[in-house]
Every structure is written in structure tokens, then in C-alpha cells.
Amino acid sequence: MKFGKVDDPSSIDFTLPEDHVQTKEVLQKFAPKSFNTISIGCAKWNKKDLKNFYPRGTKDELVYYSQQFNSIELNATFYRMWPLEQFQKWHDKTVEDFKFFPKVPRLISHIKRLHEVDDLVTDYTANLLGLNEKLGMVFLQMPENFQPKWIDRLPEFFKKWPREIPLSFEVRHHDWHHDQAVSDELNAMLQEYNIANVITDSAGRRDLLHMRLTSDTAFVRYNGANHESDYSRLDDWIDRIEEWYELGLKNLYFFVHQNLEKASPLLSAYFIKKMNEHFELDLRIPQLPKSNNQKSLEL
């Protein structure tokens, strides 16, 4: 993961910004406090990226991964248009309560840039239904050079997106969050179509921590820096999630990435354990190899 990478993480102020006023306004509509769904996991399951996570002799990595985590941010769908049969295979390999959070293919988001993509979206979403009850929320990420001047493409896309498939959205160009008028227009649109506003916590892109929720769902992409601060940053997220929970947050989707992905299971396990302790939950905690029990081994 090169996005948001910095040479010296110790030079970054990782303090989470204050919430945008909109967050309180939105969440209070969903009181009283209670969680509906909590999904925490990594972005990948292959052995090459998650080195040393799988026990020796593991025959199917996805089967094992699903036994350890309750979800995954499915980045494999970003790189190609998978057929229905592949989604059905992924569905059948995983345990009963597992959820997939697939990324919209780059053909739609990065190459076509949402322009003239009706047929592609129809094919993609039809094939997604192969995940059946294990389909979580789909994740649409736009390229960094997708600017607000193309904002008119968004309502047309959102209007045609199937209502039965939950959608989250991320923009990365600076102007989406720095220009108040643009930000207000975008967020009003996301609220209108009930689309979650993705929050990305990355060392080199602190501007993406807009802390502006648009629904009862917080979709957080946590990009660790393979630095000791990764753990204190997760502690800070626990505190912020508690504040949102008290206001009315219903769904939390939290996915951990790393510059060196081998540390992602370790961080995810730490975060799940903290969530269990803090909110008296019973989320399954991944069983990590003994060599991973010490945090310093992966930093």
C-alpha cells in the first residue's frame, strides 16, 4: 500500500479531528443507542500479503480467513469484473455469518469515471448477488484526480444504483473536503441516497478524516504505518466510536490496511479485542501464530 505512506510516521500528528456538526445531527435520528452490525477485517486474504498469518498446511486461505474474521474489504473486485459463479464460490467457502464488502471495479470508477456505465453496473451488481446474504456494503472509491467539476455524474450514478445493495463512497481529491460549498453539496447528495461517507485514516492524507457521517453507518478504512503509533491510533478510534454509539451509530465497518500487509491481522485482532472489552461484545478474535503475539515483531 503506497497511498498515504510517509517516510517518518513519528512526525505526523495522528490526533483525530473533531466531528463535523452534521455527524451529530445525522446520528441522533437513529437513537436509542444500539449496534446492528459490526464488521472488522482486512483488505486481502492471500498468503503472500498476510505472511505468517496462515498455519502451515492451510489448504484454502479464504476458508481459514473466514473462520478468524467476520468480514473482508474485497479489493479483488477492483481489478476485474468477476462472474456470478466466482461470487457464489466465495460465498460457499466462508462461514455462516461472514460478510464481503466488495470494491466497485476500476473499469467503472477509474477508467469510465462513472460515465456511460449503466450496463457495467447492471452486470456487476447482478453478479454480486452470488454472495447472497453474505453481501455487506459495496465500496465505491474514486481516483485522486476525480475533481468536483464532475459532481454532476454522481446523482445520475446514485439514482440508478440498486437500492437493495448498500453503497459507500470515497473521494480523494483535496477540493471535495476543503471547499465548503462542494463538501456540503456532496454530503447532501449522500444523505439523499442513503450512501455512507467513507472515512480514511492515513498518515499522509489527514484531509480524508472529514469525520462527517451521512447515515447510521461508519465505514472506516484504517491505513496503518507499520509504526508503534498504529496501536494508540486504534485506541483513539475506540473512543470516537463510543461517542458515535452514544449518539445513535448502528453499523460499524472497520477495515485495516498496512504499508506491509502482514501486520494487518495483528492490528485487526487488537482492535477486535478492544471493541469486545469496551462494548461487551463477543466478536471472534483471530488466532494468531505464536510468533505474532508480541506487537514489536510486526512493527
SELOTI-872430 format. One record per residue (C-alpha): residue number from 1; residue in one letter; chain; x, z, y. Coordinates in pm, 1 decimal. Layout:
rec k NUM&r A&c A&px X&pz Z&py Y
...
***
This chain:
rec k 1&r M&c A&px 0.0&pz 0.0&py 0.0
rec k 2&r K&c A&px 167.7&pz -117.3&py 322.8
rec k 3&r F&c A&px -129.3&pz -74.0&py 555.0
rec k 4&r G&c A&px -72.7&pz 217.3&py 793.5
rec k 5&r K&c A&px 266.8&pz 303.7&py 644.9
rec k 6&r V&c A&px 518.1&pz 478.6&py 873.1
rec k 7&r D&c A&px 888.2&pz 545.1&py 824.5
rec k 8&r D&c A&px 865.9&pz 911.8&py 919.2
rec k 9&r P&c A&px 532.5&pz 1082.6&py 833.5
rec k 10&r S&c A&px 661.2&pz 1410.3&py 981.6
rec k 11&r S&c A&px 641.6&pz 1250.5&py 1327.1
rec k 12&r I&c A&px 264.7&pz 1191.2&py 1301.2
rec k 13&r D&c A&px 0.2&pz 1427.1&py 1434.8
rec k 14&r F&c A&px -241.9&pz 1437.8&py 1142.2
rec k 15&r T&c A&px -499.9&pz 1654.1&py 1317.1
rec k 16&r L&c A&px -848.4&pz 1519.5&py 1253.3
rec k 17&r P&c A&px -1022.4&pz 1418.4&py 1577.4
rec k 18&r E&c A&px -1339.5&pz 1586.6&py 1693.3
rec k 19&r D&c A&px -1660.7&pz 1433.1&py 1566.0
rec k 20&r H&c A&px -1834.8&pz 1173.4&py 1776.0
rec k 21&r V&c A&px -2160.1&pz 1317.4&py 1914.7
rec k 22&r Q&c A&px -2350.6&pz 1062.2&py 1707.4
rec k 23&r T&c A&px -2242.7&pz 1229.1&py 1382.5
rec k 24&r K&c A&px -2433.8&pz 1548.9&py 1454.9
rec k 25&r E&c A&px -2736.8&pz 1353.3&py 1573.8
rec k 26&r V&c A&px -2743.9&pz 1147.1&py 1254.7
rec k 27&r L&c A&px -2678.2&pz 1425.6&py 1004.8
rec k 28&r Q&c A&px -2935.2&pz 1664.0&py 1149.1
rec k 29&r K&c A&px -3205.0&pz 1418.2&py 1043.5
rec k 30&r F&c A&px -3120.4&pz 1498.7&py 680.1
rec k 31&r A&c A&px -3134.2&pz 1878.0&py 685.7
rec k 32&r P&c A&px -3159.8&pz 2108.8&py 494.1
rec k 33&r K&c A&px -2810.7&pz 2116.4&py 354.7
rec k 34&r S&c A&px -2758.5&pz 1991.0&py 0.6
rec k 35&r F&c A&px -2539.8&pz 1734.2&py -171.7
rec k 36&r N&c A&px -2694.6&pz 1445.5&py -361.8
rec k 37&r T&c A&px -2380.0&pz 1267.1&py -478.1
rec k 38&r I&c A&px -2007.4&pz 1340.6&py -465.1
rec k 39&r S&c A&px -1770.4&pz 1071.2&py -589.9
rec k 40&r I&c A&px -1393.5&pz 1121.0&py -575.9
rec k 41&r G&c A&px -1131.4&pz 896.7&py -727.9
rec k 42&r C&c A&px -850.1&pz 646.2&py -689.6
rec k 43&r A&c A&px -849.3&pz 278.2&py -597.7
rec k 44&r K&c A&px -694.4&pz 143.2&py -918.1
rec k 45&r W&c A&px -675.5&pz 231.4&py -1284.3
rec k 46&r N&c A&px -394.5&pz 14.4&py -1419.3
rec k 47&r K&c A&px -95.3&pz 184.8&py -1576.4
rec k 48&r K&c A&px 161.9&pz 8.9&py -1358.2
rec k 49&r D&c A&px 26.1&pz 165.8&py -1038.3
rec k 50&r L&c A&px -67.1&pz 505.5&py -1183.8
rec k 51&r K&c A&px 265.0&pz 557.0&py -1354.7
rec k 52&r N&c A&px 282.2&pz 863.5&py -1581.7
rec k 53&r F&c A&px -89.6&pz 935.6&py -1545.8
rec k 54&r Y&c A&px -185.3&pz 800.0&py -1887.4
rec k 55&r P&c A&px -84.4&pz 981.3&py -2205.8
rec k 56&r R&c A&px 142.8&pz 789.3&py -2437.9
rec k 57&r G&c A&px -59.2&pz 570.8&py -2670.3
rec k 58&r T&c A&px -356.2&pz 522.5&py -2437.0
rec k 59&r K&c A&px -524.8&pz 206.8&py -2563.5
rec k 60&r D&c A&px -769.0&pz 139.0&py -2280.9
rec k 61&r E&c A&px -681.1&pz 263.0&py -1933.3
rec k 62&r L&c A&px -1031.4&pz 231.1&py -1785.8
rec k 63&r V&c A&px -1184.4&pz 429.2&py -2072.2
rec k 64&r Y&c A&px -935.8&pz 712.1&py -2016.9
rec k 65&r Y&c A&px -962.1&pz 696.5&py -1636.8
rec k 66&r S&c A&px -1341.8&pz 732.4&py -1651.5
rec k 67&r Q&c A&px -1303.1&pz 1040.8&py -1868.7
rec k 68&r Q&c A&px -1090.4&pz 1201.9&py -1597.3
rec k 69&r F&c A&px -1262.3&pz 1089.3&py -1274.4
rec k 70&r N&c A&px -1626.2&pz 1028.9&py -1188.4
rec k 71&r S&c A&px -1563.0&pz 714.5&py -980.9
rec k 72&r I&c A&px -1325.6&pz 446.1&py -861.4
rec k 73&r E&c A&px -1295.7&pz 231.7&py -549.9
rec k 74&r L&c A&px -1291.8&pz -101.3&py -731.4
rec k 75&r N&c A&px -1036.1&pz -311.0&py -541.7
rec k 76&r A&c A&px -1011.2&pz -564.1&py -826.3
rec k 77&r T&c A&px -1324.9&pz -731.8&py -693.3
rec k 78&r F&c A&px -1150.0&pz -809.9&py -363.4
rec k 79&r Y&c A&px -916.8&pz -1065.1&py -521.9
rec k 80&r R&c A&px -1161.6&pz -1279.9&py -717.3
rec k 81&r M&c A&px -1527.7&pz -1343.5&py -794.4
rec k 82&r W&c A&px -1583.6&pz -1178.6&py -1131.7
rec k 83&r P&c A&px -1863.5&pz -1299.2&py -1363.2
rec k 84&r L&c A&px -2157.5&pz -1086.5&py -1472.9
rec k 85&r E&c A&px -2005.4&pz -1039.1&py -1817.4
rec k 86&r Q&c A&px -1697.1&pz -867.3&py -1672.9
rec k 87&r F&c A&px -1904.6&pz -615.4&py -1480.7
rec k 88&r Q&c A&px -2101.1&pz -546.9&py -1798.0
rec k 89&r K&c A&px -1776.1&pz -484.5&py -1987.2
rec k 90&r W&c A&px -1658.6&pz -238.5&py -1721.4
rec k 91&r H&c A&px -1997.7&pz -68.2&py -1739.2
rec k 92&r D&c A&px -1984.1&pz -30.2&py -2116.5
rec k 93&r K&c A&px -1628.6&pz 109.8&py -2121.2
rec k 94&r T&c A&px -1698.6&pz 403.6&py -1893.1
rec k 95&r V&c A&px -1865.0&pz 739.7&py -1949.7
rec k 96&r E&c A&px -2228.8&pz 800.1&py -1866.9
rec k 97&r D&c A&px -2200.6&pz 947.2&py -1516.8
rec k 98&r F&c A&px -1923.9&pz 716.9&py -1388.1
rec k 99&r K&c A&px -1967.0&pz 512.6&py -1067.0
rec k 100&r F&c A&px -1795.6&pz 198.2&py -937.0
rec k 101&r F&c A&px -1752.2&pz 128.7&py -564.8
rec k 102&r P&c A&px -1664.3&pz -243.4&py -557.5
rec k 103&r K&c A&px -1496.1&pz -414.3&py -265.8
rec k 104&r V&c A&px -1651.0&pz -735.7&py -131.9
rec k 105&r P&c A&px -1433.1&pz -1036.1&py -230.0
rec k 106&r R&c A&px -1187.1&pz -1158.5&py 31.8
rec k 107&r L&c A&px -1339.2&pz -1505.7&py -1.9
rec k 108&r I&c A&px -1640.6&pz -1361.8&py 180.1
rec k 109&r S&c A&px -1472.8&pz -1115.4&py 417.8
rec k 110&r H&c A&px -1129.1&pz -1258.2&py 494.7
rec k 111&r I&c A&px -1144.6&pz -1631.2&py 426.9
rec k 112&r K&c A&px -1502.0&pz -1716.3&py 523.8
rec k 113&r R&c A&px -1525.9&pz -1419.2&py 762.4
rec k 114&r L&c A&px -1895.3&pz -1379.5&py 679.9
rec k 115&r H&c A&px -1966.4&pz -1735.8&py 798.2
rec k 116&r E&c A&px -2186.0&pz -1950.2&py 571.9
rec k 117&r V&c A&px -2155.4&pz -1711.9&py 277.0
rec k 118&r D&c A&px -2518.4&pz -1687.3&py 161.8
rec k 119&r D&c A&px -2454.8&pz -1849.4&py -175.9
rec k 120&r L&c A&px -2137.4&pz -1648.3&py -233.2
rec k 121&r V&c A&px -2315.9&pz -1321.9&py -154.1
rec k 122&r T&c A&px -2601.9&pz -1416.8&py -385.3
rec k 123&r D&c A&px -2359.0&pz -1482.7&py -671.4
rec k 124&r Y&c A&px -2152.5&pz -1171.9&py -605.4
rec k 125&r T&c A&px -2443.9&pz -930.1&py -580.9
rec k 126&r A&c A&px -2620.7&pz -1082.5&py -882.0
rec k 127&r N&c A&px -2308.4&pz -1028.7&py -1091.4
rec k 128&r L&c A&px -2265.8&pz -674.0&py -957.9
rec k 129&r L&c A&px -2591.7&pz -582.5&py -1125.3
rec k 130&r G&c A&px -2399.2&pz -589.7&py -1451.4
rec k 131&r L&c A&px -2282.2&pz -242.2&py -1351.9
rec k 132&r N&c A&px -2645.6&pz -131.3&py -1363.8
rec k 133&r E&c A&px -2684.3&pz 243.9&py -1294.1
rec k 134&r K&c A&px -2306.1&pz 279.2&py -1253.2
rec k 135&r L&c A&px -2301.0&pz 75.2&py -931.7
rec k 136&r G&c A&px -2224.3&pz 308.4&py -643.6
rec k 137&r M&c A&px -2180.9&pz 179.1&py -288.6
rec k 138&r V&c A&px -2025.8&pz -160.8&py -214.0
rec k 139&r F&c A&px -1738.5&pz -164.3&py 35.7
rec k 140&r L&c A&px -1702.0&pz -445.6&py 293.2
rec k 141&r Q&c A&px -1366.8&pz -443.0&py 472.1
rec k 142&r M&c A&px -1293.4&pz -697.5&py 745.0
rec k 143&r P&c A&px -938.4&pz -823.2&py 820.2
rec k 144&r E&c A&px -739.3&pz -668.7&py 1103.5
rec k 145&r N&c A&px -776.9&pz -980.4&py 1318.6
rec k 146&r F&c A&px -1156.7&pz -986.8&py 1292.0
rec k 147&r Q&c A&px -1245.2&pz -918.2&py 1655.2
rec k 148&r P&c A&px -1564.5&pz -807.3&py 1833.4
rec k 149&r K&c A&px -1614.5&pz -1161.6&py 1964.1
rec k 150&r W&c A&px -1756.3&pz -1235.4&py 1615.6
rec k 151&r I&c A&px -2003.9&pz -947.7&py 1623.4
rec k 152&r D&c A&px -2296.4&pz -1190.9&py 1607.9
rec k 153&r R&c A&px -2205.3&pz -1263.5&py 1247.1
rec k 154&r L&c A&px -2278.4&pz -906.0&py 1143.5
rec k 155&r P&c A&px -2657.2&pz -877.6&py 1186.5
rec k 156&r E&c A&px -2711.2&pz -1207.9&py 1007.5
rec k 157&r F&c A&px -2499.3&pz -1084.3&py 716.6
rec k 158&r F&c A&px -2653.7&pz -736.5&py 703.4
rec k 159&r K&c A&px -3006.9&pz -876.8&py 726.3
rec k 160&r K&c A&px -2956.6&pz -1085.3&py 411.9
rec k 161&r W&c A&px -2768.2&pz -822.0&py 211.9
rec k 162&r P&c A&px -2985.7&pz -695.1&py -78.7
rec k 163&r R&c A&px -3149.7&pz -369.0&py 23.3
rec k 164&r E&c A&px -3121.2&pz -224.5&py -327.7
rec k 165&r I&c A&px -2738.5&pz -237.0&py -312.6
rec k 166&r P&c A&px -2592.4&pz 27.8&py -75.4
rec k 167&r L&c A&px -2326.2&pz -107.9&py 160.8
rec k 168&r S&c A&px -2042.2&pz 44.6&py 362.7
rec k 169&r F&c A&px -1843.7&pz -132.1&py 633.1
rec k 170&r E&c A&px -1494.1&pz -111.7&py 782.6
rec k 171&r V&c A&px -1341.6&pz -296.5&py 1079.0
rec k 172&r R&c A&px -973.9&pz -263.7&py 1164.5
rec k 173&r H&c A&px -917.6&pz -446.3&py 1491.9
rec k 174&r H&c A&px -846.0&pz -190.3&py 1767.3
rec k 175&r D&c A&px -1119.5&pz -311.2&py 2001.9
rec k 176&r W&c A&px -1403.4&pz -211.6&py 1769.9
rec k 177&r H&c A&px -1330.2&pz 155.2&py 1835.1
rec k 178&r H&c A&px -1155.5&pz 150.1&py 2175.0
rec k 179&r D&c A&px -1423.6&pz -45.1&py 2363.0
rec k 180&r Q&c A&px -1717.4&pz 193.8&py 2400.7
rec k 181&r A&c A&px -1977.9&pz -77.5&py 2456.0
rec k 182&r V&c A&px -1862.1&pz -264.1&py 2146.0
rec k 183&r S&c A&px -1847.7&pz 54.2&py 1941.0
rec k 184&r D&c A&px -2197.6&pz 155.0&py 2049.0
rec k 185&r E&c A&px -2336.9&pz -186.8&py 1959.6
rec k 186&r L&c A&px -2169.9&pz -182.8&py 1618.1
rec k 187&r N&c A&px -2286.4&pz 167.9&py 1534.3
rec k 188&r A&c A&px -2643.1&pz 98.8&py 1641.8
rec k 189&r M&c A&px -2638.9&pz -201.0&py 1408.6
rec k 190&r L&c A&px -2503.0&pz 2.4&py 1116.1
rec k 191&r Q&c A&px -2772.8&pz 262.6&py 1166.6
rec k 192&r E&c A&px -3044.0&pz -2.3&py 1185.2
rec k 193&r Y&c A&px -2942.7&pz -147.6&py 849.3
rec k 194&r N&c A&px -2852.9&pz 189.3&py 691.2
rec k 195&r I&c A&px -2488.1&pz 96.8&py 637.0
rec k 196&r A&c A&px -2219.6&pz 365.6&py 604.0
rec k 197&r N&c A&px -1938.9&pz 351.0&py 859.5
rec k 198&r V&c A&px -1613.7&pz 377.4&py 660.4
rec k 199&r I&c A&px -1354.9&pz 625.0&py 790.8
rec k 200&r T&c A&px -992.0&pz 553.0&py 705.3
rec k 201&r D&c A&px -729.0&pz 826.5&py 733.2
rec k 202&r S&c A&px -390.1&pz 654.5&py 751.1
rec k 203&r A&c A&px -62.0&pz 770.8&py 906.3
rec k 204&r G&c A&px -6.8&pz 455.7&py 1109.7
rec k 205&r R&c A&px -366.9&pz 388.2&py 1217.0
rec k 206&r R&c A&px -509.8&pz 707.2&py 1360.4
rec k 207&r D&c A&px -755.9&pz 498.8&py 1564.5
rec k 208&r L&c A&px -958.5&pz 435.8&py 1247.8
rec k 209&r L&c A&px -1054.5&pz 803.8&py 1238.4
rec k 210&r H&c A&px -1360.8&pz 735.9&py 1453.6
rec k 211&r M&c A&px -1549.4&pz 1029.4&py 1293.1
rec k 212&r R&c A&px -1876.8&pz 853.5&py 1369.6
rec k 213&r L&c A&px -2124.5&pz 862.3&py 1081.9
rec k 214&r T&c A&px -2418.7&pz 624.6&py 1072.6
rec k 215&r S&c A&px -2612.3&pz 760.7&py 774.3
rec k 216&r D&c A&px -2629.2&pz 1059.1&py 539.2
rec k 217&r T&c A&px -2317.0&pz 925.4&py 364.9
rec k 218&r A&c A&px -1948.2&pz 979.4&py 444.0
rec k 219&r F&c A&px -1728.1&pz 708.4&py 289.7
rec k 220&r V&c A&px -1366.4&pz 818.3&py 340.7
rec k 221&r R&c A&px -1057.2&pz 619.6&py 242.5
rec k 222&r Y&c A&px -766.3&pz 863.6&py 242.9
rec k 223&r N&c A&px -423.7&pz 698.3&py 259.5
rec k 224&r G&c A&px -153.5&pz 947.5&py 171.2
rec k 225&r A&c A&px 203.8&pz 907.7&py 288.4
rec k 226&r N&c A&px 384.9&pz 1049.5&py -17.3
rec k 227&r H&c A&px 478.3&pz 1343.8&py 201.4
rec k 228&r E&c A&px 417.5&pz 1719.2&py 176.2
rec k 229&r S&c A&px 164.2&pz 1686.9&py 460.3
rec k 230&r D&c A&px -68.9&pz 1499.2&py 223.3
rec k 231&r Y&c A&px -196.7&pz 1830.5&py 88.4
rec k 232&r S&c A&px -256.8&pz 2006.0&py 420.7
rec k 233&r R&c A&px -437.7&pz 1692.7&py 537.8
rec k 234&r L&c A&px -671.5&pz 1723.1&py 239.9
rec k 235&r D&c A&px -730.4&pz 2089.0&py 327.7
rec k 236&r D&c A&px -837.1&pz 1976.6&py 674.8
rec k 237&r W&c A&px -1080.1&pz 1731.1&py 519.0
rec k 238&r I&c A&px -1239.1&pz 2012.0&py 317.6
rec k 239&r D&c A&px -1306.4&pz 2197.5&py 642.8
rec k 240&r R&c A&px -1455.6&pz 1890.2&py 809.9
rec k 241&r I&c A&px -1674.8&pz 1811.3&py 511.9
rec k 242&r E&c A&px -1806.5&pz 2167.6&py 522.0
rec k 243&r E&c A&px -1909.9&pz 2112.6&py 884.7
rec k 244&r W&c A&px -2088.8&pz 1790.0&py 789.6
rec k 245&r Y&c A&px -2250.8&pz 1959.7&py 491.2
rec k 246&r E&c A&px -2389.2&pz 2233.2&py 712.9
rec k 247&r L&c A&px -2537.2&pz 1964.1&py 939.2
rec k 248&r G&c A&px -2701.9&pz 1767.5&py 658.7
rec k 249&r L&c A&px -2449.4&pz 1543.4&py 479.9
rec k 250&r K&c A&px -2595.5&pz 1424.1&py 149.3
rec k 251&r N&c A&px -2334.2&pz 1191.7&py -6.6
rec k 252&r L&c A&px -1955.5&pz 1205.0&py -4.7
rec k 253&r Y&c A&px -1746.9&pz 916.4&py -135.1
rec k 254&r F&c A&px -1377.5&pz 1000.5&py -105.1
rec k 255&r F&c A&px -1106.9&pz 770.4&py -241.4
rec k 256&r V&c A&px -734.6&pz 840.1&py -243.0
rec k 257&r H&c A&px -467.2&pz 576.4&py -187.9
rec k 258&r Q&c A&px -91.1&pz 619.2&py -159.6
rec k 259&r N&c A&px 209.6&pz 417.4&py -46.4
rec k 260&r L&c A&px 328.4&pz 483.2&py -402.4
rec k 261&r E&c A&px 5.8&pz 493.0&py -600.3
rec k 262&r K&c A&px 148.9&pz 706.4&py -882.3
rec k 263&r A&c A&px 71.2&pz 1014.7&py -671.1
rec k 264&r S&c A&px -296.8&pz 924.2&py -624.2
rec k 265&r P&c A&px -423.7&pz 1109.0&py -935.6
rec k 266&r L&c A&px -233.2&pz 1420.0&py -833.2
rec k 267&r L&c A&px -381.9&pz 1424.8&py -483.3
rec k 268&r S&c A&px -727.6&pz 1342.6&py -615.0
rec k 269&r A&c A&px -710.2&pz 1628.4&py -865.5
rec k 270&r Y&c A&px -604.3&pz 1867.0&py -589.1
rec k 271&r F&c A&px -893.8&pz 1757.0&py -369.6
rec k 272&r I&c A&px -1148.6&pz 1784.1&py -650.8
rec k 273&r K&c A&px -1030.8&pz 2135.4&py -734.1
rec k 274&r K&c A&px -1064.1&pz 2237.8&py -368.1
rec k 275&r M&c A&px -1412.9&pz 2085.9&py -346.6
rec k 276&r N&c A&px -1519.2&pz 2274.9&py -657.5
rec k 277&r E&c A&px -1389.6&pz 2603.6&py -519.2
rec k 278&r H&c A&px -1527.5&pz 2555.2&py -170.2
rec k 279&r F&c A&px -1875.0&pz 2430.1&py -256.9
rec k 280&r E&c A&px -1917.3&pz 2594.4&py -600.3
rec k 281&r L&c A&px -1930.8&pz 2257.7&py -773.0
rec k 282&r D&c A&px -1845.4&pz 2158.0&py -1127.6
rec k 283&r L&c A&px -1678.1&pz 1820.4&py -1077.5
rec k 284&r R&c A&px -1443.1&pz 1739.4&py -1363.0
rec k 285&r I&c A&px -1078.2&pz 1782.9&py -1272.5
rec k 286&r P&c A&px -837.2&pz 1522.1&py -1414.7
rec k 287&r Q&c A&px -599.6&pz 1644.4&py -1681.7
rec k 288&r L&c A&px -255.4&pz 1557.7&py -1550.7
rec k 289&r P&c A&px 61.2&pz 1531.2&py -1762.0
rec k 290&r K&c A&px 271.1&pz 1849.7&py -1758.4
rec k 291&r S&c A&px 542.0&pz 1671.2&py -1561.3
rec k 292&r N&c A&px 291.8&pz 1631.2&py -1275.8
rec k 293&r N&c A&px 197.1&pz 1995.9&py -1244.1
rec k 294&r Q&c A&px 443.0&pz 2053.7&py -964.2
rec k 295&r K&c A&px 343.0&pz 1881.6&py -640.6
rec k 296&r S&c A&px 703.6&pz 1814.4&py -544.3
rec k 297&r L&c A&px 751.3&pz 1577.6&py -835.4
rec k 298&r E&c A&px 537.2&pz 1312.8&py -669.5
rec k 299&r L&c A&px 629.2&pz 1357.8&py -302.3
***
